[in-house]
């Protein structure tokens, strides 16, 4: 499984709708996240789940493995062919998101809106200052925040930024990675 995941760009995580997310599938989901792969959740045998709402099945998965919350979900019946035809379209969408680029100017506008909505918290009398944000990689997408002091970013504020980012740009099915970089302190050489 690990070798197949390493070769893949987009992974279809197939679950039996009756069983839900098993321990084995949780380990696979963890590997998918660790390797930075994009993912689509496939709930098979949905025809055997009368009276169960799709939202409830997906909510349970989100609670058990938060990483999967941004992944699209398809509820299919392989035996009846229900929704099987939607899989390829979902793969194309997720693959496109994996390679999506956002300009630095657009990202800086995003940061400005986020900070206006909710200012970064103050720690030890100092407030986090975000100078700018840039996308440095695709497949999976990686973004760097250039800040005054990286340790001032609290987990709560980082989670806020990630949620705002997903609301604005989706990147459905694709993991996104944020990195903080502090200002480099330059030392001037003395003239000889």
DRENNUDREN-635228 format. One record per residue (C-alpha): y, x, z. Coordinates in steps of 0.2 Angstrom, whole numbers, padded with zeros to 4 digits, always signed. Example, Ala and Ser with C-alpha at 12.3 -4.5 7.8 and 13.67 -1.06 7.14 Angstrom:
// DRENNUDREN-635228
-0022+0062+0039-0005+0068+0036
// end
This chain:
// DRENNUDREN-635228
+0000+0000+0000+0012+0014+0005+0010+0023-0012+0012+0006-0022+0028+0003-0012+0035+0021-0015+0033+0018-0034+0041+0001-0034+0059-0005-0035+0056-0023-0031+0042-0029-0020+0034-0046-0019+0029-0049-0001+0016-0063-0003+0011-0073+0012-0001-0088+0015+0010-0102+0020-0002-0108+0033-0004-0092+0042+0015-0086+0040+0020-0068+0043+0005-0059+0050+0005-0042+0059-0001-0033+0043+0014-0041+0033+0026-0036+0047+0021-0018+0045+0023-0020+0026+0040-0027+0028+0044-0013+0040+0039+0000+0026+0049-0010+0013+0064-0008+0024+0061+0010+0028+0058+0015+0010+0074+0006+0004+0065-0006-0008+0071-0023-0013+0060-0038-0008+0057-0056-0013+0047-0067-0001+0033-0077-0009+0026-0091+0002+0009-0096-0007-0001-0111-0005+0014-0122-0001+0005-0137-0008-0005-0136+0008+0010-0138+0019+0015-0157+0018+0029-0162+0029+0035-0144+0033+0052-0140+0028+0055-0124+0018+0071-0120+0029+0060-0120+0045+0047-0108+0037+0060-0096+0032+0069-0097+0048+0054-0091+0058+0053-0076+0046+0071-0072+0049+0069-0072+0068+0053-0061+0067+0059-0048+0054+0078-0049+0053+0078-0037+0038+0070-0051+0027+0084-0063+0030+0093-0057+0015+0078-0058+0004+0076-0073-0008+0061-0084-0004+0050-0094-0017+0038-0107-0011+0024-0108-0023+0007-0114-0027-0003-0102-0037-0017-0114-0039-0006-0128-0046+0007-0117-0054+0021-0124-0044+0037-0112-0045+0026-0098-0052+0038-0097-0067+0053-0093-0056+0046-0077-0050+0051-0066-0065+0069-0073-0064+0070-0069-0046+0064-0051-0049+0077-0048-0063+0091-0055-0051+0085-0043-0036+0083-0028-0048+0101-0031-0054+0108-0032-0037+0099-0016-0033+0109-0007-0046+0125-0016-0043+0141-0005-0041+0157-0010-0033+0173-0001-0036+0182+0008-0021+0198-0002-0024+0188-0018-0022+0179-0011-0006+0196-0006+0001+0202-0024-0001+0186-0030+0007+0189-0019+0022+0207-0024+0024+0202-0043+0024+0188-0039+0037+0200-0030+0049+0213-0043+0047+0200-0056+0052+0194-0046+0067+0201-0030+0073+0189-0016+0078+0187-0015+0097+0196-0002+0107+0184+0011+0116+0191+0024+0128+0209+0019+0124+0207+0022+0105+0204+0010+0091+0192+0013+0076+0202+0016+0061+0194+0013+0044+0203+0024+0031+0193+0018+0016+0175+0013+0010+0166+0019-0006+0149+0016-0014+0140+0033-0015+0123+0027-0022+0113+0013-0030+0094+0009-0029+0096+0006-0014+0115+0003-0012+0123+0015+0000+0141+0014+0006+0151+0026+0016+0165+0021+0028+0178+0035+0031+0184+0033+0049+0195+0042+0062+0180+0043+0074+0162+0038+0070+0157+0035+0088+0170+0021+0090+0160+0009+0079+0151-0002+0090+0135-0010+0085+0143-0028+0086+0157-0023+0074+0145-0014+0062+0135-0030+0062+0151-0040+0059+0155-0029+0044+0137-0030+0037+0137-0049+0038+0155-0050+0030+0149-0039+0016+0133-0049+0013+0144-0065+0012+0156-0057-0001+0144-0047-0012+0126-0054-0008+0115-0040-0014+0101-0053-0012+0085-0045-0009+0092-0027-0008+0094-0017+0007+0111-0010+0010+0115+0006+0020+0131+0010+0028+0136+0027+0034+0151+0032+0044+0160+0049+0041+0174+0056+0052+0189+0065+0046+0186+0083+0043+0197+0094+0054+0204+0108+0043+0208+0125+0050+0221+0135+0042+0218+0154+0039+0232+0165+0046+0240+0175+0032+0235+0194+0032
// end
